[in-house]
Amino acid sequence: MHAPANSGETRNQLSTAPLPPQNSQAAGYGLRRGALSPLETLAQSVSTIAPTTTPAATIPLVCALAGNGTWLAYLLATIAVLLVALCIARFAKYSASPGSLYTYASMILPPWLGATAAWSLLLAYVATGSSVIGGFYHFANLLLRDATGHEISAVLLVLLGAAACVWIAWRDVKISARMMLWMEAVSVAVIVIVIALVLVRHGWHLDWEQLKLRGMTGSGLRLGLVLALFSFVGFESATTLGAEARNPLKTIPRAVIQSAIIGGAFFTICAYAEVLGFRTAGQDLGTSPAPMHVVAAVGGVPLFGLLIDIGALVSMFAGTLACITAAARVLLLMAHNGLAHGSLRTTHARNETPSYAVVVTGIAAVLPALVLAARGASGLDVYGWLGSLATYGFIVAYALVCIALPRYLRNHGAYTLAAQILSWLAGVAMLLALAGNLYPVPPGPYGKLPYIYLIYLVAGLLWFAINSREKKASEEKV
């Protein structure tokens, strides 16, 4: 890979000229080439996962279902995600593109399945962004209420947080990566200290209540496993950086695998320690509104509970920024390939960011959270509803990439039986996860989410069919 030949030439403020697919890839689609170090590339994936939010918000929900099997649910989720990560890394070893999983699927699968991957991945990133915006205003008001006894309008918090994220994503990918890196590093460090103190205070013996899975049921573990997978979604988002990463064919595959391993180890240990800490305190983790406050008190550092809530707030902000960054790049490539309006190919000449796509994905992420906040929905409800919707998009995109892997490796002369088995195992894991989301039918708003996803996907495929027909007709005229 090489720097664009026209980097020293005078250009207009915005570059919108469409490029043929191969030339677009060679030029990096107008994005800044080689801007991000391996650590900053890893930060994109880690920030989309938003690891601080799992101990504070997701592990208690898993515990309400899996009980003493919470750690096992996260261990099994880690294995499933690692299988998918290994599949994605095999693609990323040969191809670097801002289209991420969409590019991988579309190179091998029929065009309509490539479009399915594109629209699913776009929804996944946008809905995850909406989800963590909900978490952002929840933790912001939680901290404000504890400090002053008053809250700020959730609508105002949504607008302020989203506007800041859109501006940073529009301004500079390097600024955004560095901010995400430091935000998550500080937050995770505080949680690690608290978890370590809880384990040390418990002494050097194992919690056999958990290891013997006392009281856990098979259905509880299954449902808890599905929810645990939500903690990982977006782990592959480093692939959306394409040539913006230095030496992308090496750093991006590593970032994908590292984020799966680091996230899995962190979540599993946190799950074990939180269940242990709550048993020590004689409280129920599954119903706690502020779990890390209790865990910090058990660890002997109650002040750290407040710091972790601040960290969760910051992590939600970083997660929103990471999702907008990733979604904008997917939308950029969709526009290049005719799946979205041509104006979304625009890249800012000075900032070298997908300026129009950033604004569009930012608006798409903020609108659901804004409407729900205006209707009085709690931040944690928004976090749960939209996060679950995002999970459908991620699971479908992951499954399609796993299915496409064997043929892709054959095309590169790298096919092995081990790769075929890996593809099967990862694909089956994602299909089981999808089935676990659909049956039994979740109660309340969660039961409507599959229909929302299907309506969205049908609309995207109709757009694809209309564009394909128009393109074919124009070619026949010529």
C-alpha positions as CSV (number, residue, x, y, z in Angstrom):
1,M,0.0,0.0,0.0
2,H,1.2,3.5,-0.8
3,A,0.3,7.1,-0.1
4,P,-2.1,8.7,-2.6
5,A,-0.2,10.2,-5.5
6,N,-2.2,13.4,-5.4
7,S,-1.6,14.2,-1.7
8,G,0.4,17.3,-2.5
9,E,-2.1,18.6,-5.1
10,T,-4.6,21.3,-4.5
11,R,-8.0,19.9,-4.0
12,N,-11.5,21.2,-3.4
13,Q,-12.7,21.2,0.2
14,L,-14.9,18.2,-0.5
15,S,-14.1,15.3,-2.9
16,T,-17.2,13.5,-4.1
17,A,-16.2,12.0,-7.5
18,P,-17.1,8.3,-7.6
19,L,-14.2,5.9,-8.1
20,P,-14.2,2.4,-9.5
21,P,-14.0,-0.1,-6.8
22,Q,-10.3,-1.1,-7.3
23,N,-9.2,2.5,-7.7
24,S,-11.2,3.5,-4.6
25,Q,-9.5,0.8,-2.6
26,A,-6.1,1.8,-3.8
27,A,-6.7,5.5,-2.9
28,G,-8.2,4.6,0.5
29,Y,-11.6,6.1,-0.5
30,G,-10.3,9.6,0.4
31,L,-9.7,8.5,4.0
32,R,-6.4,9.2,5.9
33,R,-4.0,6.4,5.1
34,G,-1.8,4.9,7.9
35,A,-3.0,7.3,10.5
36,L,-3.6,4.9,13.3
37,S,-1.1,2.9,15.3
38,P,-1.8,-0.7,16.3
39,L,-2.9,0.4,19.7
40,E,-5.3,3.0,18.3
41,T,-6.7,0.4,15.9
42,L,-7.4,-1.9,18.8
43,A,-9.0,1.1,20.6
44,Q,-11.7,1.2,17.9
45,S,-12.8,-2.3,18.6
46,V,-12.5,-2.1,22.4
47,S,-14.5,1.2,22.5
48,T,-17.3,-0.2,20.4
49,I,-17.5,-3.1,22.9
50,A,-17.6,-0.4,25.7
51,P,-16.2,-2.8,28.3
52,T,-16.9,-0.6,31.3
53,T,-20.6,-0.9,30.7
54,T,-20.8,-4.7,31.0
55,P,-19.9,-4.9,34.8
56,A,-22.1,-1.9,35.5
57,A,-25.2,-2.8,33.4
58,T,-25.0,-6.1,31.5
59,I,-23.6,-8.7,34.0
60,P,-26.5,-8.0,36.5
61,L,-29.0,-8.8,33.7
62,V,-27.1,-12.0,32.9
63,C,-27.0,-13.0,36.6
64,A,-30.8,-12.6,36.9
65,L,-31.0,-15.4,34.3
66,A,-28.0,-17.6,34.8
67,G,-27.3,-17.1,38.6
68,N,-24.2,-18.9,39.6
69,G,-23.6,-19.8,35.9
70,T,-23.0,-16.2,35.0
71,W,-19.3,-16.8,34.6
72,L,-20.0,-19.8,32.5
73,A,-22.3,-17.8,30.2
74,Y,-19.5,-15.4,29.6
75,L,-16.9,-18.1,29.1
76,L,-19.1,-19.8,26.4
77,A,-19.9,-16.4,24.8
78,T,-16.1,-15.8,24.7
79,I,-15.5,-19.1,22.9
80,A,-18.3,-18.3,20.3
81,V,-17.0,-14.8,19.7
82,L,-13.4,-16.0,19.4
83,L,-14.5,-18.5,16.7
84,V,-16.1,-15.6,14.7
85,A,-13.0,-13.5,15.4
86,L,-10.8,-16.1,13.9
87,C,-13.0,-16.2,10.8
88,I,-13.0,-12.5,10.4
89,A,-9.2,-12.3,10.9
90,R,-8.7,-14.7,8.0
91,F,-10.5,-12.2,5.8
92,A,-8.7,-9.2,7.2
93,K,-5.3,-10.9,6.5
94,Y,-5.9,-10.5,2.8
95,S,-8.2,-7.4,2.5
96,A,-8.5,-4.0,4.2
97,S,-11.6,-1.9,3.4
98,P,-13.9,0.5,5.3
99,G,-16.8,-1.8,4.3
100,S,-15.7,-4.3,7.0
101,L,-17.8,-7.5,7.1
102,Y,-19.9,-6.2,4.2
103,T,-16.9,-6.2,1.9
104,Y,-15.9,-9.8,3.0
105,A,-19.4,-11.2,2.4
106,S,-20.0,-9.4,-0.9
107,M,-16.8,-10.7,-2.4
108,I,-18.0,-14.3,-2.1
109,L,-21.8,-14.5,-1.6
110,P,-24.5,-13.6,-4.1
111,P,-25.2,-9.8,-4.4
112,W,-28.4,-9.9,-2.4
113,L,-26.6,-11.6,0.5
114,G,-23.9,-9.0,0.3
115,A,-26.5,-6.4,0.5
116,T,-28.0,-8.2,3.5
117,A,-24.7,-8.1,5.3
118,A,-24.3,-4.4,4.5
119,W,-27.7,-3.3,5.8
120,S,-27.4,-5.6,8.8
121,L,-24.0,-4.2,9.8
122,L,-25.1,-0.6,9.3
123,L,-28.1,-1.2,11.5
124,A,-25.9,-2.9,14.1
125,Y,-23.5,0.0,14.5
126,V,-26.3,2.6,14.4
127,A,-28.5,0.8,16.9
128,T,-25.5,0.2,19.2
129,G,-24.8,3.9,19.0
130,S,-28.4,4.6,20.0
131,S,-28.2,2.1,22.8
132,V,-25.1,3.6,24.4
133,I,-26.6,7.1,24.1
134,G,-29.3,5.7,26.3
135,G,-26.7,4.5,28.8
136,F,-25.0,7.8,28.6
137,Y,-28.0,9.8,29.8
138,H,-28.8,7.2,32.5
139,F,-25.3,7.4,34.1
140,A,-25.2,11.2,33.6
141,N,-28.4,11.7,35.6
142,L,-27.4,9.0,38.1
143,L,-24.3,11.0,38.9
144,L,-26.0,14.3,38.9
145,R,-28.8,13.1,41.2
146,D,-26.2,11.7,43.7
147,A,-24.2,14.9,43.6
148,T,-26.9,17.6,43.5
149,G,-30.2,15.9,44.0
150,H,-31.4,17.1,40.6
151,E,-31.5,15.7,37.1
152,I,-31.1,17.3,33.6
153,S,-33.5,16.8,30.8
154,A,-32.7,13.4,29.1
155,V,-33.4,15.0,25.7
156,L,-30.8,17.7,26.3
157,L,-28.2,15.1,27.4
158,V,-28.9,13.0,24.3
159,L,-28.4,16.0,22.0
160,L,-25.2,17.2,23.7
161,G,-23.6,13.8,23.9
162,A,-24.4,12.9,20.3
163,A,-23.4,16.3,18.9
164,A,-20.0,16.0,20.6
165,C,-19.5,12.5,19.1
166,V,-20.5,13.6,15.6
167,W,-18.1,16.6,15.7
168,I,-15.1,14.5,16.9
169,A,-15.8,11.7,14.3
170,W,-16.1,14.4,11.6
171,R,-13.0,16.2,12.7
172,D,-10.2,13.6,12.9
173,V,-10.1,9.8,13.1
174,K,-6.8,10.0,15.1
175,I,-8.3,12.3,17.8
176,S,-11.3,10.0,18.1
177,A,-9.1,6.9,18.4
178,R,-6.9,8.5,21.1
179,M,-9.8,9.7,23.1
180,M,-11.5,6.3,23.0
181,L,-8.3,4.6,24.0
182,W,-7.7,6.7,27.1
183,M,-11.3,6.8,28.1
184,E,-11.6,3.0,28.2
185,A,-8.1,2.4,29.6
186,V,-8.8,4.6,32.7
187,S,-12.3,3.1,33.3
188,V,-11.2,-0.5,32.9
189,A,-8.2,0.1,35.2
190,V,-10.4,1.2,38.1
191,I,-12.7,-1.8,37.6
192,V,-9.7,-4.2,37.6
193,I,-8.5,-2.7,40.9
194,V,-11.9,-3.2,42.5
195,I,-12.2,-6.8,41.2
196,A,-8.7,-7.6,42.4
197,L,-9.4,-6.3,45.9
198,V,-12.6,-8.4,46.1
199,L,-10.7,-11.5,45.1
200,V,-7.9,-10.8,47.5
201,R,-10.3,-10.1,50.4
202,H,-12.1,-13.4,49.7
203,G,-8.8,-15.2,50.1
204,W,-7.0,-17.8,48.0
205,H,-9.8,-20.3,47.8
206,L,-12.4,-20.9,45.1
207,D,-16.1,-20.0,45.2
208,W,-17.6,-23.5,44.9
209,E,-21.1,-22.1,44.8
210,Q,-20.3,-20.8,41.4
211,L,-18.0,-23.5,40.1
212,K,-20.6,-26.2,41.0
213,L,-23.2,-24.0,39.2
214,R,-25.6,-24.4,42.2
215,G,-29.1,-23.4,41.3
216,M,-28.4,-22.7,37.6
217,T,-30.9,-24.0,35.1
218,G,-30.3,-25.0,31.4
219,S,-32.8,-22.4,30.1
220,G,-31.3,-19.7,32.4
221,L,-27.9,-20.4,31.0
222,R,-29.1,-20.3,27.4
223,L,-30.9,-17.0,27.9
224,G,-28.0,-15.6,29.8
225,L,-25.6,-16.7,27.1
226,V,-27.6,-14.8,24.5
227,L,-27.5,-11.7,26.6
228,A,-23.8,-12.1,27.3
229,L,-23.1,-12.0,23.6
230,F,-24.3,-8.4,23.6
231,S,-21.3,-7.5,25.7
232,F,-19.1,-8.4,22.7
233,V,-20.9,-6.9,19.7
234,G,-18.7,-4.5,17.7
235,F,-15.5,-6.3,18.6
236,E,-14.7,-6.5,14.9
237,S,-15.2,-2.8,14.2
238,A,-11.4,-2.3,13.7
239,T,-12.1,-3.8,10.3
240,T,-14.0,-0.6,9.3
241,L,-10.8,1.4,9.5
242,G,-9.3,-0.2,6.4
243,A,-6.2,1.6,5.1
244,E,-6.6,4.2,7.9
245,A,-4.7,1.7,10.1
246,R,-0.9,1.3,9.7
247,N,0.0,-2.0,8.0
248,P,-3.7,-2.9,8.1
249,L,-3.3,-6.5,6.9
250,K,-1.5,-7.3,10.1
251,T,-2.8,-4.8,12.7
252,I,-6.5,-5.3,11.9
253,P,-6.6,-9.1,12.2
254,R,-4.6,-8.8,15.5
255,A,-7.0,-6.1,16.8
256,V,-10.0,-8.3,16.1
257,I,-8.6,-11.3,17.9
258,Q,-7.1,-9.3,20.7
259,S,-10.4,-7.5,21.4
260,A,-12.3,-10.8,21.6
261,I,-9.7,-12.4,24.0
262,I,-9.2,-9.3,26.2
263,G,-13.0,-8.6,26.4
264,G,-13.8,-12.3,27.1
265,A,-11.2,-12.6,29.9
266,F,-12.3,-9.3,31.5
267,F,-16.0,-10.1,31.4
268,T,-15.6,-13.6,32.7
269,I,-13.5,-12.5,35.7
270,C,-15.8,-9.6,36.4
271,A,-18.8,-11.9,36.3
272,Y,-17.2,-14.3,38.8
273,A,-16.1,-11.5,41.1
274,E,-19.4,-9.6,41.1
275,V,-21.4,-12.7,42.0
276,L,-18.9,-13.4,44.7
277,G,-19.0,-9.9,46.0
278,F,-22.7,-9.8,46.2
279,R,-22.8,-13.1,48.0
280,T,-20.4,-11.7,50.5
281,A,-22.6,-8.6,50.9
282,G,-25.7,-10.7,51.2
283,Q,-27.4,-8.9,48.3
284,D,-28.9,-9.9,44.9
285,L,-26.8,-8.9,41.9
286,G,-29.7,-9.5,39.5
287,T,-31.8,-6.7,41.1
288,S,-29.1,-4.2,42.0
289,P,-29.5,-0.7,40.5
290,A,-25.8,0.2,41.3
291,P,-23.8,-3.1,41.3
292,M,-20.3,-1.6,41.2
293,H,-21.1,0.4,44.3
294,V,-21.7,-2.8,46.2
295,V,-18.7,-4.5,44.8
296,A,-16.4,-1.6,45.6
297,A,-17.7,-1.5,49.2
298,V,-16.9,-5.2,49.5
299,G,-13.4,-4.5,48.1
300,G,-13.0,-1.8,50.8
301,V,-12.9,1.1,48.4
302,P,-16.4,2.5,48.3
303,L,-15.2,5.7,46.5
304,F,-14.3,3.6,43.5
305,G,-18.0,2.8,43.0
306,L,-18.5,6.4,42.1
307,L,-15.4,6.4,39.9
308,I,-16.7,3.4,38.0
309,D,-20.0,5.1,37.4
310,I,-18.1,8.1,36.0
311,G,-16.1,5.5,33.9
312,A,-19.3,4.0,32.7
313,L,-20.5,7.4,31.6
314,V,-17.3,8.0,29.8
315,S,-17.4,4.5,28.3
316,M,-20.9,5.2,26.9
317,F,-19.6,8.3,25.2
318,A,-16.6,6.5,23.8
319,G,-18.9,3.7,22.6
320,T,-21.2,6.2,20.8
321,L,-18.1,7.8,19.1
322,A,-16.8,4.4,18.0
323,C,-20.2,3.3,16.6
324,I,-20.6,6.5,14.6
325,T,-17.0,6.1,13.3
326,A,-17.6,2.6,12.2
327,A,-21.1,3.1,10.8
328,A,-20.0,6.1,8.7
329,R,-17.3,4.0,7.0
330,V,-19.7,1.2,6.2
331,L,-22.1,3.7,4.7
332,L,-19.3,5.3,2.7
333,L,-18.5,2.0,1.0
334,M,-22.2,1.3,0.5
335,A,-22.5,4.6,-1.4
336,H,-19.5,3.7,-3.5
337,N,-21.2,0.3,-4.4
338,G,-24.6,1.8,-5.1
339,L,-26.3,0.7,-2.0
340,A,-26.7,4.2,-0.6
341,H,-27.1,7.7,-2.1
342,G,-24.0,8.8,-4.1
343,S,-23.5,12.0,-2.0
344,L,-22.5,9.8,0.9
345,R,-19.2,9.0,-1.0
346,T,-18.1,12.5,0.1
347,T,-14.9,12.7,2.1
348,H,-13.5,15.9,3.6
349,A,-10.3,16.9,1.9
350,R,-8.6,18.4,5.0
351,N,-10.0,16.1,7.7
352,E,-10.0,13.0,5.4
353,T,-13.2,11.7,7.1
354,P,-16.5,10.5,5.5
355,S,-18.1,13.8,6.4
356,Y,-21.6,13.4,5.1
357,A,-21.8,9.7,6.2
358,V,-20.7,10.8,9.7
359,V,-23.5,13.3,9.9
360,V,-26.1,10.9,8.5
361,T,-25.2,8.0,10.8
362,G,-25.0,10.4,13.8
363,I,-28.5,11.6,13.1
364,A,-29.7,8.0,12.6
365,A,-28.2,7.0,16.0
366,V,-29.6,9.9,17.9
367,L,-33.2,9.9,16.6
368,P,-34.4,6.6,18.3
369,A,-32.7,7.6,21.6
370,L,-34.2,11.1,21.3
371,V,-37.7,9.9,20.7
372,L,-37.6,7.3,23.5
373,A,-36.1,9.8,25.9
374,A,-38.8,12.4,25.0
375,R,-41.4,9.7,25.8
376,G,-40.0,9.1,29.2
377,A,-38.1,5.9,28.6
378,S,-35.3,5.2,31.1
379,G,-31.8,5.2,29.9
380,L,-31.3,1.5,30.8
381,D,-34.5,0.6,28.8
382,V,-33.1,2.4,25.8
383,Y,-29.8,0.6,26.3
384,G,-31.5,-2.8,26.5
385,W,-34.0,-2.3,23.7
386,L,-31.7,-0.8,21.0
387,G,-28.8,-3.0,22.1
388,S,-31.0,-6.1,21.5
389,L,-32.0,-4.8,18.1
390,A,-28.3,-4.2,17.2
391,T,-27.6,-7.8,18.2
392,Y,-29.8,-9.1,15.3
393,G,-27.8,-7.2,12.8
394,F,-24.4,-8.3,14.2
395,I,-25.4,-12.0,14.4
396,V,-26.6,-12.0,10.8
397,A,-23.5,-10.2,9.5
398,Y,-21.2,-12.5,11.5
399,A,-23.0,-15.7,10.2
400,L,-22.7,-14.6,6.6
401,V,-19.0,-13.9,6.9
402,C,-18.5,-17.3,8.5
403,I,-20.4,-19.0,5.6
404,A,-18.3,-17.1,3.0
405,L,-14.9,-18.0,4.6
406,P,-14.1,-21.4,2.9
407,R,-14.6,-20.2,-0.6
408,Y,-12.7,-17.0,0.1
409,L,-9.7,-19.0,1.3
410,R,-9.9,-21.3,-1.8
411,N,-9.7,-18.2,-4.0
412,H,-6.5,-17.2,-2.1
413,G,-5.0,-20.8,-2.1
414,A,-5.2,-20.9,1.7
415,Y,-8.1,-23.4,2.2
416,T,-7.6,-26.1,4.9
417,L,-9.9,-28.5,6.5
418,A,-9.3,-26.7,9.8
419,A,-10.6,-23.5,8.2
420,Q,-13.7,-25.4,7.0
421,I,-14.4,-26.7,10.5
422,L,-13.8,-23.3,12.0
423,S,-16.4,-21.8,9.6
424,W,-18.9,-24.5,10.5
425,L,-18.4,-24.1,14.3
426,A,-18.7,-20.3,14.1
427,G,-21.7,-20.4,11.8
428,V,-23.5,-22.8,14.1
429,A,-22.7,-20.7,17.1
430,M,-24.3,-17.7,15.5
431,L,-27.4,-19.6,14.4
432,L,-27.9,-20.9,17.9
433,A,-27.5,-17.3,19.2
434,L,-30.1,-16.1,16.7
435,A,-32.5,-18.9,17.8
436,G,-31.9,-18.0,21.4
437,N,-33.0,-14.4,20.6
438,L,-36.1,-15.6,18.9
439,Y,-37.4,-18.4,21.1
440,P,-39.0,-18.3,23.5
441,V,-40.5,-15.0,22.3
442,P,-39.2,-12.3,24.6
443,P,-41.7,-10.3,26.6
444,G,-42.8,-6.7,26.0
445,P,-40.9,-4.5,23.5
446,Y,-38.2,-7.2,23.1
447,G,-40.7,-9.4,21.2
448,K,-41.3,-6.7,18.6
449,L,-37.6,-6.2,17.8
450,P,-37.3,-9.1,15.3
451,Y,-40.1,-7.7,13.2
452,I,-38.5,-4.2,13.3
453,Y,-35.2,-5.8,12.0
454,L,-37.0,-7.7,9.3
455,I,-39.0,-4.7,8.1
456,Y,-35.8,-2.7,8.0
457,L,-33.9,-5.4,6.1
458,V,-36.8,-5.9,3.5
459,A,-36.7,-2.1,2.9
460,G,-32.9,-2.2,2.3
461,L,-33.2,-5.2,0.0
462,L,-36.0,-3.5,-2.0
463,W,-33.7,-0.5,-2.4
464,F,-31.0,-2.9,-3.6
465,A,-33.3,-4.6,-6.1
466,I,-34.6,-1.2,-7.5
467,N,-31.0,0.1,-7.9
468,S,-29.9,-3.2,-9.5
469,R,-32.7,-3.1,-12.0
470,E,-32.1,0.6,-12.9
471,K,-28.4,-0.1,-13.4
472,K,-29.1,-3.1,-15.6
473,A,-31.5,-1.1,-17.7
474,S,-29.0,1.7,-18.2
475,E,-26.3,-0.8,-19.2
476,E,-28.6,-2.4,-21.7
477,K,-29.4,1.0,-23.3
478,V,-25.7,1.6,-23.7
